[in-house]
């Protein structure tokens, strides 16, 4: 693995962890009105090193319980952005959990570990994504358990698939093209740096899906 890439990987991954820690501390001091966002913002900061703090300050802090009440609704792009972070966090948690498990277990699918990563990551991410939608719906008391689950599936399926498309596509490029001779494993910082890039690309591909879901009223703007 090129030395410059290893150094760059350490810098970005540590910056992501530091940004997430700073956001987490601030969220503890200024909890969000929507409780699930107390998890979403630190997770978002993991794959948006440094920029994650600015994004949180601009869009997250105004949603804190101790923030001045805002008038009117968010602009559509802001509601979409917040919805995309919500979806992205479920995907990120799924991938962060599944990738090491697949690696340690030595699982493969069709002869490739990457495909096993895809299957496990999607399954765990989907579970997190549905949960991230379901529990806020239930907390608002607007739905029965069955309806809340149905609405959560409708709201999160397309956005989650769109996120994973961007993420999986980048990891395929890394695995089969860019670092084919020295494929990074979850035990290396280079793997997690590649995952950070994949997560940003996943966010980009899920944004249009969330824009449509919010516009159509399938997913509630935040």
Backbone as CSV, one residue per row, in Angstrom:
resi,resn,N_x,N_y,N_z,CA_x,CA_y,CA_z,C_x,C_y,C_z
1,UNK,0.855,-1.192,0.000,0.000,0.000,0.000,0.890,1.242,0.000
2,UNK,0.659,2.195,-0.896,1.504,3.400,-0.931,1.506,4.124,0.415
3,UNK,2.708,4.581,0.827,2.822,5.243,2.115,1.958,6.488,2.213
4,UNK,1.878,7.257,1.113,1.083,8.489,1.131,-0.393,8.192,1.366
5,UNK,-0.859,7.055,0.818,-2.269,6.697,0.978,-2.563,6.278,2.417
6,UNK,-1.634,5.566,3.013,-1.795,5.163,4.411,-1.844,6.396,5.310
7,UNK,-0.937,7.339,5.071,-0.910,8.572,5.871,-2.201,9.362,5.699
8,UNK,-2.650,9.500,4.446,-3.884,10.218,4.164,-5.078,9.532,4.836
9,UNK,-5.063,8.210,4.815,-6.155,7.449,5.423,-6.225,7.701,6.926
10,UNK,-5.084,7.639,7.588,-5.057,7.916,9.026,-5.575,9.323,9.318
11,UNK,-5.152,10.297,8.515,-5.551,11.686,8.748,-7.063,11.848,8.635
12,UNK,-7.666,11.291,7.578,-9.098,11.473,7.367,-9.937,10.674,8.358
13,UNK,-9.528,9.455,8.658,-10.302,8.644,9.599,-10.253,9.247,11.001
14,UNK,-9.071,9.670,11.424,-8.959,10.297,12.744,-9.716,11.623,12.790
15,UNK,-9.689,12.371,11.683,-10.452,13.620,11.628,-11.947,13.337,11.740
16,UNK,-12.399,12.246,11.113,-13.808,11.870,11.221,-14.183,11.494,12.641
17,UNK,-13.317,10.726,13.294,-13.585,10.331,14.679,-13.597,11.554,15.600
18,UNK,-12.664,12.464,15.382,-12.604,13.682,16.196,-13.845,14.538,15.980
19,UNK,-14.239,14.703,14.727,-15.431,15.506,14.422,-16.669,14.881,15.056
20,UNK,-16.781,13.562,14.958,-17.921,12.859,15.557,-17.949,13.049,17.072
21,UNK,-16.776,12.998,17.702,-16.702,13.179,19.156,-17.128,14.586,19.556
22,UNK,-16.680,15.584,18.799,-17.044,16.979,19.098,-18.548,17.183,18.935
23,UNK,-19.101,16.637,17.860,-20.540,16.754,17.636,-21.310,16.036,18.731
24,UNK,-20.833,14.868,19.125,-21.502,14.097,20.182,-21.545,14.883,21.489
25,UNK,-20.437,15.516,21.841,-20.385,16.321,23.060,-21.378,17.466,22.980
26,UNK,-21.450,18.120,21.828,-22.365,19.247,21.673,-23.820,18.789,21.700
27,UNK,-24.089,17.647,21.092,-25.450,17.108,21.088,-25.879,16.735,22.513
28,UNK,-24.942,16.255,23.302,-25.262,15.935,24.701,-25.657,17.198,25.465
29,UNK,-25.012,18.297,25.128,-25.320,19.564,25.801,-26.569,20.220,25.221
30,UNK,-26.836,19.951,23.954,-27.984,20.554,23.265,-28.758,19.461,22.525
31,UNK,-29.513,18.636,23.239,-30.224,17.515,22.607,-31.183,17.988,21.525
32,UNK,-31.358,17.134,20.532,-32.244,17.433,19.415,-33.710,17.199,19.795
33,UNK,-34.596,17.960,19.158,-36.025,17.755,19.385,-36.444,16.345,18.936
34,UNK,-35.939,15.922,17.798,-36.183,14.554,17.346,-35.032,13.694,17.871
35,UNK,-35.337,12.825,18.829,-34.284,12.136,19.574,-33.333,11.335,18.702
36,UNK,-33.833,10.750,17.620,-32.974,9.920,16.775,-31.840,10.739,16.169
37,UNK,-32.034,12.053,16.037,-30.993,12.904,15.465,-29.800,13.041,16.401
38,UNK,-29.973,12.717,17.680,-28.834,12.690,18.598,-27.832,11.615,18.195
39,UNK,-28.299,10.609,17.492,-27.432,9.565,16.942,-26.984,9.939,15.534
40,UNK,-27.905,10.479,14.759,-27.635,10.777,13.347,-26.479,11.755,13.175
41,UNK,-26.438,12.809,13.969,-25.418,13.839,13.739,-23.993,13.354,13.998
42,UNK,-23.709,12.670,15.114,-22.335,12.151,15.277,-21.968,11.132,14.197
43,UNK,-22.922,10.294,13.786,-22.630,9.316,12.740,-22.334,10.022,11.421
44,UNK,-23.096,11.059,11.115,-22.852,11.832,9.888,-21.454,12.441,9.894
45,UNK,-21.027,12.897,11.066,-19.702,13.512,11.181,-18.582,12.516,10.906
46,UNK,-18.829,11.235,11.107,-17.804,10.221,10.856,-17.334,10.235,9.412
47,UNK,-18.270,10.446,8.474,-17.868,10.406,7.070,-17.826,11.793,6.425
48,UNK,-18.063,12.815,7.236,-17.841,14.191,6.782,-16.845,14.849,7.737
49,UNK,-15.579,14.416,7.713,-14.590,14.980,8.644,-14.521,16.499,8.538
50,UNK,-14.510,17.147,9.682,-14.441,18.609,9.799,-15.682,19.282,9.230
51,UNK,-16.037,19.006,7.994,-17.236,19.607,7.407,-18.486,19.193,8.183
52,UNK,-18.438,18.029,8.817,-19.576,17.557,9.588,-19.943,18.493,10.728
53,UNK,-18.936,19.140,11.322,-19.212,20.101,12.397,-19.948,21.313,11.845
54,UNK,-19.519,21.818,10.702,-20.172,22.974,10.089,-21.613,22.619,9.690
55,UNK,-21.805,21.440,9.122,-23.145,21.004,8.719,-24.055,20.896,9.943
56,UNK,-23.518,20.309,11.000,-24.304,20.172,12.227,-24.668,21.534,12.808
57,UNK,-23.713,22.450,12.850,-23.976,23.777,13.411,-25.035,24.511,12.594
58,UNK,-25.001,24.322,11.265,-25.927,25.044,10.398,-27.323,24.431,10.401
59,UNK,-27.417,23.108,10.436,-28.708,22.451,10.292,-29.159,21.686,11.535
60,UNK,-28.226,21.268,12.357,-28.579,20.479,13.534,-28.836,21.302,14.781
61,UNK,-27.924,22.208,15.075,-28.076,23.012,16.296,-29.396,23.779,16.326
62,UNK,-29.881,24.330,15.190,-31.178,25.012,15.227,-32.346,24.094,15.577
63,UNK,-32.121,22.760,15.546,-33.176,21.808,15.887,-33.083,21.326,17.333
64,UNK,-32.160,21.909,18.107,-32.002,21.516,19.505,-33.189,21.997,20.336
65,UNK,-33.450,21.299,21.428,-34.599,21.652,22.266,-34.437,23.036,22.888
66,UNK,-33.183,23.476,23.067,-32.962,24.792,23.669,-32.724,25.886,22.627
67,UNK,-32.915,25.569,21.349,-32.749,26.569,20.300,-34.022,27.395,20.176
68,UNK,-33.909,28.642,19.750,-35.117,29.459,19.547,-36.049,28.794,18.544
69,UNK,-37.325,28.862,18.816,-38.305,28.261,17.905,-38.229,28.973,16.552
70,UNK,-38.178,28.178,15.485,-38.122,28.773,14.151,-39.530,28.955,13.604
71,UNK,-39.673,29.905,12.721,-40.963,30.158,12.090,-40.976,29.563,10.688
72,UNK,-42.100,28.987,10.332,-42.234,28.418,8.996,-41.534,27.087,8.875
73,UNK,-41.496,26.567,7.662,-40.880,25.289,7.388,-39.495,25.469,6.776
74,UNK,-38.699,24.397,6.862,-37.405,24.412,6.205,-37.583,24.555,4.696
75,UNK,-36.596,25.168,4.051,-36.547,25.110,2.595,-36.473,23.645,2.189
76,UNK,-36.992,23.356,1.001,-37.074,21.956,0.572,-35.700,21.285,0.568
77,UNK,-34.661,22.011,0.161,-33.341,21.387,0.090,-32.825,21.040,1.483
78,UNK,-33.176,21.866,2.478,-32.739,21.565,3.833,-33.470,20.343,4.383
79,UNK,-34.777,20.271,4.149,-35.537,19.109,4.590,-35.005,17.844,3.945
80,UNK,-34.663,17.954,2.662,-34.119,16.804,1.945,-32.755,16.419,2.494
81,UNK,-31.931,17.411,2.770,-30.593,17.150,3.308,-30.692,16.430,4.650
82,UNK,-31.572,16.909,5.509,-31.744,16.283,6.816,-32.268,14.855,6.677
83,UNK,-33.200,14.652,5.764,-33.715,13.305,5.530,-32.623,12.383,5.020
84,UNK,-31.738,12.923,4.184,-30.639,12.121,3.653,-29.650,11.733,4.751
85,UNK,-29.389,12.646,5.701,-28.504,12.293,6.818,-29.130,11.192,7.661
86,UNK,-30.433,11.276,7.814,-31.189,10.291,8.586,-31.033,8.910,7.968
87,UNK,-31.241,8.824,6.667,-31.084,7.573,5.928,-29.638,7.108,5.946
88,UNK,-28.724,8.048,5.687,-27.312,7.705,5.622,-26.775,7.114,6.904
89,UNK,-27.254,7.587,8.034,-26.757,7.084,9.314,-27.088,5.615,9.522
90,UNK,-28.284,5.208,9.114,-28.638,3.795,9.209,-27.728,2.953,8.344
91,UNK,-27.435,3.434,7.141,-26.539,2.717,6.236,-25.128,2.634,6.818
92,UNK,-24.647,3.739,7.339,-23.288,3.781,7.879,-23.144,2.815,9.053
93,UNK,-24.100,2.835,9.970,-24.033,1.923,11.109,-24.049,0.468,10.649
94,UNK,-24.881,0.187,9.652,-24.931,-1.171,9.120,-23.602,-1.597,8.546
95,UNK,-22.972,-0.717,7.783,-21.692,-1.048,7.157,-20.569,-1.152,8.174
96,UNK,-20.570,-0.271,9.160,-19.523,-0.292,10.188,-19.597,-1.578,11.008
97,UNK,-20.803,-2.083,11.225,-20.964,-3.326,11.982,-20.694,-4.550,11.110
98,UNK,-21.249,-4.558,9.898,-21.189,-5.762,9.061,-19.801,-6.049,8.506
99,UNK,-19.085,-5.024,8.058,-17.791,-5.246,7.402,-16.799,-6.009,8.291
100,UNK,-16.590,-5.613,9.562,-15.672,-6.376,10.404,-16.162,-7.802,10.681
101,UNK,-17.479,-7.970,10.817,-18.019,-9.308,11.075,-17.733,-10.232,9.898
102,UNK,-17.993,-9.760,8.687,-17.738,-10.558,7.479,-16.259,-10.896,7.376
103,UNK,-15.424,-9.912,7.659,-13.967,-10.112,7.574,-13.485,-11.144,8.596
104,UNK,-13.898,-10.994,9.849,-13.451,-11.900,10.904,-14.001,-13.319,10.721
105,UNK,-15.227,-13.396,10.200,-15.838,-14.710,9.981,-15.303,-15.383,8.717
106,UNK,-14.650,-14.596,7.861,-14.123,-15.161,6.627,-15.188,-15.520,5.606
107,UNK,-16.319,-14.835,5.667,-17.424,-15.139,4.752,-17.109,-14.653,3.339
108,UNK,-17.586,-15.416,2.370,-17.511,-15.002,0.972,-18.848,-15.304,0.304
109,UNK,-19.084,-14.660,-0.801,-20.285,-14.897,-1.605,-19.852,-14.884,-3.069
110,UNK,-20.157,-15.960,-3.786,-19.709,-16.104,-5.180,-18.192,-15.975,-5.273
111,UNK,-17.532,-16.453,-4.220,-16.080,-16.464,-4.221,-15.410,-15.160,-3.843
112,UNK,-16.173,-14.140,-3.475,-15.610,-12.834,-3.139,-16.121,-12.358,-1.783
113,UNK,-15.179,-11.845,-0.982,-15.593,-11.271,0.298,-16.435,-10.017,0.100
114,UNK,-16.117,-9.237,-0.945,-16.851,-7.993,-1.181,-18.341,-8.236,-1.333
115,UNK,-18.711,-9.302,-2.027,-20.126,-9.588,-2.225,-20.804,-9.995,-0.911
116,UNK,-20.054,-10.691,-0.066,-20.581,-11.017,1.261,-20.758,-9.741,2.074
117,UNK,-19.812,-8.793,1.909,-19.934,-7.477,2.552,-21.217,-6.791,2.107
118,UNK,-21.463,-6.821,0.810,-22.658,-6.186,0.272,-23.916,-6.758,0.922
119,UNK,-24.009,-8.085,0.947,-25.210,-8.739,1.470,-25.411,-8.439,2.951
120,UNK,-24.342,-8.571,3.723,-24.451,-8.344,5.166,-24.703,-6.872,5.473
121,UNK,-23.991,-5.986,4.783,-24.144,-4.553,5.031,-25.553,-4.088,4.698
122,UNK,-26.064,-4.544,3.561,-27.415,-4.131,3.169,-28.446,-4.620,4.184
123,UNK,-28.308,-5.862,4.633,-29.268,-6.425,5.584,-29.282,-5.649,6.899
124,UNK,-28.090,-5.407,7.450,-28.003,-4.695,8.734,-28.404,-3.228,8.559
125,UNK,-27.963,-2.618,7.458,-28.308,-1.216,7.204,-29.815,-1.047,7.045
126,UNK,-30.449,-1.989,6.369,-31.894,-1.906,6.164,-32.620,-1.987,7.502
127,UNK,-32.140,-2.864,8.383,-32.749,-2.986,9.711,-32.616,-1.678,10.483
128,UNK,-31.428,-1.081,10.457,-31.222,0.203,11.129,-32.087,1.287,10.485
129,UNK,-32.122,1.315,9.153,-32.884,2.344,8.460,-34.359,2.312,8.800
130,UNK,-34.933,1.112,8.817,-36.348,0.978,9.165,-36.574,1.388,10.617
131,UNK,-35.664,0.972,11.488,-35.801,1.337,12.905,-35.727,2.846,13.099
132,UNK,-34.823,3.501,12.348,-34.671,4.948,12.460,-35.924,5.681,12.004
133,UNK,-36.694,5.068,11.123,-37.960,5.665,10.696,-39.103,5.268,11.633
134,UNK,-39.107,4.010,12.032,-40.233,3.461,12.808,-40.378,4.132,14.183
135,UNK,-39.291,4.205,14.929,-39.401,4.696,16.308,-39.809,6.172,16.401
136,UNK,-39.296,7.060,15.529,-39.828,8.437,15.560,-41.316,8.498,15.240
137,UNK,-41.773,7.667,14.292,-43.199,7.643,13.968,-44.017,7.200,15.170
138,UNK,-43.547,6.208,15.865,-44.261,5.723,17.045,-44.201,6.749,18.174
139,UNK,-43.066,7.430,18.296,-42.916,8.431,19.365,-43.881,9.591,19.184
140,UNK,-44.200,9.903,17.920,-45.142,10.994,17.666,-46.582,10.566,17.909
141,UNK,-46.789,9.268,18.124,-48.123,8.768,18.459,-49.132,8.882,17.343
142,UNK,-48.661,8.971,16.094,-49.572,9.173,14.983,-49.957,7.881,14.273
143,UNK,-49.304,6.763,14.623,-49.518,5.534,13.879,-49.596,4.337,14.815
144,UNK,-50.335,3.340,14.377,-50.303,2.051,15.055,-48.977,1.388,14.719
145,UNK,-48.564,0.375,15.476,-47.297,-0.294,15.151,-47.241,-0.799,13.714
146,UNK,-48.327,-1.397,13.233,-48.337,-1.938,11.870,-48.224,-0.831,10.828
147,UNK,-48.964,0.264,11.032,-48.914,1.370,10.066,-47.553,2.070,10.116
148,UNK,-46.999,2.214,11.325,-45.693,2.849,11.453,-44.634,2.031,10.724
149,UNK,-44.707,0.700,10.836,-43.756,-0.155,10.150,-43.914,-0.037,8.635
150,UNK,-45.157,-0.040,8.173,-45.428,0.093,6.741,-44.910,1.427,6.221
151,UNK,-45.173,2.501,6.948,-44.719,3.829,6.527,-43.193,3.918,6.543
152,UNK,-42.577,3.265,7.536,-41.116,3.276,7.623,-40.494,2.568,6.432
153,UNK,-41.079,1.455,6.026,-40.585,0.710,4.866,-40.737,1.543,3.600
154,UNK,-41.899,2.190,3.446,-42.130,3.031,2.271,-41.146,4.199,2.230
155,UNK,-40.887,4.788,3.384,-40.054,5.989,3.437,-38.578,5.689,3.247
156,UNK,-38.127,4.518,3.696,-36.684,4.305,3.744,-36.131,3.383,2.663
157,UNK,-36.967,2.562,2.047,-36.439,1.571,1.114,-35.715,2.199,-0.067
158,UNK,-36.375,3.118,-0.773,-35.756,3.732,-1.939,-34.517,4.527,-1.566
159,UNK,-34.610,5.308,-0.483,-33.474,6.144,-0.100,-32.283,5.286,0.329
160,UNK,-32.550,4.167,1.028,-31.464,3.299,1.457,-30.815,2.602,0.264
161,UNK,-31.629,2.110,-0.653,-31.081,1.467,-1.856,-30.214,2.463,-2.629
162,UNK,-30.687,3.694,-2.748,-29.930,4.712,-3.477,-28.592,4.997,-2.793
163,UNK,-28.588,5.038,-1.462,-27.338,5.255,-0.725,-26.368,4.115,-0.984
164,UNK,-26.860,2.893,-0.882,-25.991,1.732,-1.044,-25.474,1.613,-2.478
165,UNK,-26.235,2.055,-3.461,-25.771,2.014,-4.851,-24.490,2.836,-4.996
166,UNK,-24.505,4.057,-4.479,-23.311,4.897,-4.552,-22.157,4.318,-3.765
167,UNK,-22.468,3.807,-2.600,-21.437,3.259,-1.723,-20.825,1.987,-2.302
168,UNK,-21.678,1.063,-2.712,-21.197,-0.210,-3.243,-20.427,-0.020,-4.553
169,UNK,-20.869,0.916,-5.374,-20.190,1.152,-6.648,-18.744,1.597,-6.409
170,UNK,-18.558,2.524,-5.450,-17.200,2.991,-5.163,-16.336,1.869,-4.609
171,UNK,-16.868,1.059,-3.710,-16.075,-0.024,-3.134,-15.717,-1.056,-4.188
172,UNK,-16.565,-1.245,-5.188,-16.240,-2.156,-6.286,-15.070,-1.602,-7.100
173,UNK,-15.075,-0.284,-7.335,-13.974,0.349,-8.059,-12.669,0.186,-7.277
174,UNK,-12.739,0.394,-5.959,-11.550,0.236,-5.112,-11.051,-1.203,-5.157
175,UNK,-11.988,-2.133,-4.994,-11.653,-3.549,-4.838,-11.138,-4.172,-6.135
176,UNK,-11.748,-3.808,-7.253,-11.411,-4.468,-8.515,-10.519,-3.646,-9.443
177,UNK,-10.356,-2.330,-9.158,-9.580,-1.487,-10.067,-8.441,-0.760,-9.337
178,UNK,-8.798,0.174,-8.456,-7.791,1.058,-7.884,-6.769,0.335,-7.012
179,UNK,-7.233,-0.555,-6.145,-6.330,-1.251,-5.217,-6.441,-2.767,-5.389
180,UNK,-6.535,-3.169,-6.624,-6.735,-4.588,-6.915,-5.593,-5.465,-6.413
181,UNK,-4.376,-4.934,-6.485,-3.216,-5.718,-6.077,-3.048,-5.783,-4.557
182,UNK,-3.552,-4.781,-3.859,-3.453,-4.733,-2.397,-4.802,-4.317,-1.816
183,UNK,-5.754,-5.205,-1.924,-7.108,-4.880,-1.484,-7.125,-4.600,0.020
184,UNK,-7.626,-3.432,0.420,-7.644,-3.087,1.853,-8.665,-3.921,2.615
185,UNK,-8.323,-4.259,3.839,-9.206,-5.033,4.711,-9.695,-4.143,5.845
186,UNK,-10.786,-4.534,6.520,-11.300,-3.726,7.642,-10.317,-3.537,8.791
187,UNK,-9.216,-4.272,8.762,-8.190,-4.104,9.793,-7.250,-2.936,9.476
188,UNK,-7.436,-2.297,8.310,-6.545,-1.201,7.913,-7.290,0.124,7.850
189,UNK,-6.545,1.198,8.089,-7.123,2.526,7.993,-7.497,2.870,6.550
190,UNK,-6.777,2.303,5.596,-7.082,2.586,4.197,-8.486,2.105,3.837
191,UNK,-8.876,0.963,4.368,-10.227,0.456,4.130,-11.257,1.466,4.610
192,UNK,-11.063,1.994,5.810,-12.058,2.907,6.379,-12.035,4.271,5.695
193,UNK,-10.890,4.669,5.179,-10.841,5.895,4.381,-11.628,5.706,3.090
194,UNK,-11.452,4.541,2.448,-12.233,4.236,1.247,-13.724,4.193,1.574
195,UNK,-14.052,3.708,2.759,-15.452,3.670,3.189,-15.994,5.078,3.405
196,UNK,-15.164,5.967,3.942,-15.610,7.360,4.098,-15.984,7.959,2.746
197,UNK,-15.125,7.742,1.759,-15.413,8.242,0.415,-16.696,7.607,-0.114
198,UNK,-16.831,6.295,0.112,-18.027,5.579,-0.343,-19.285,6.145,0.304
199,UNK,-19.201,6.494,1.581,-20.353,7.036,2.294,-20.752,8.408,1.756
200,UNK,-19.760,9.233,1.437,-20.061,10.547,0.847,-20.750,10.364,-0.503
201,UNK,-20.242,9.435,-1.308,-20.865,9.165,-2.600,-22.269,8.594,-2.416
202,UNK,-22.442,7.756,-1.394,-23.769,7.236,-1.077,-24.728,8.356,-0.709
203,UNK,-24.231,9.326,0.043,-25.058,10.477,0.400,-25.482,11.240,-0.855
204,UNK,-24.550,11.382,-1.796,-24.851,12.095,-3.041,-25.915,11.356,-3.850
205,UNK,-25.825,10.027,-3.904,-26.803,9.275,-4.695,-28.153,9.149,-3.997
206,UNK,-28.169,9.259,-2.668,-29.461,9.163,-1.977,-30.185,10.502,-1.916
207,UNK,-29.470,11.600,-2.134,-30.116,12.912,-2.048,-31.270,13.055,-3.043
208,UNK,-31.089,12.707,-4.330,-32.228,12.819,-5.258,-33.412,11.947,-4.858
209,UNK,-33.121,10.760,-4.335,-34.206,9.872,-3.899,-34.978,10.501,-2.747
210,UNK,-34.264,11.092,-1.788,-34.930,11.752,-0.666,-35.689,12.988,-1.128
211,UNK,-35.133,13.688,-2.099,-35.817,14.869,-2.640,-37.185,14.481,-3.196
212,UNK,-37.227,13.390,-3.940,-38.488,12.929,-4.516,-39.439,12.418,-3.436
213,UNK,-38.914,11.662,-2.482,-39.755,11.109,-1.421,-40.397,12.214,-0.584
214,UNK,-39.638,13.263,-0.283,-40.178,14.385,0.479,-41.191,15.151,-0.369
215,UNK,-40.848,15.372,-1.638,-41.733,16.116,-2.530,-43.067,15.390,-2.704
216,UNK,-43.022,14.057,-2.820,-44.235,13.262,-3.020,-45.011,13.035,-1.723
217,UNK,-44.441,13.447,-0.581,-45.113,13.259,0.693,-44.992,11.867,1.267
218,UNK,-44.139,11.027,0.658,-43.945,9.668,1.179,-43.053,9.713,2.426
219,UNK,-42.112,10.627,2.390,-41.195,10.796,3.525,-41.379,12.199,4.074
220,UNK,-41.505,12.312,5.349,-41.731,13.621,5.978,-40.452,14.437,5.992
221,UNK,-40.540,15.672,5.509,-39.403,16.572,5.582,-39.082,16.899,7.024
222,UNK,-37.805,17.163,7.292,-37.368,17.386,8.667,-36.923,18.833,8.852
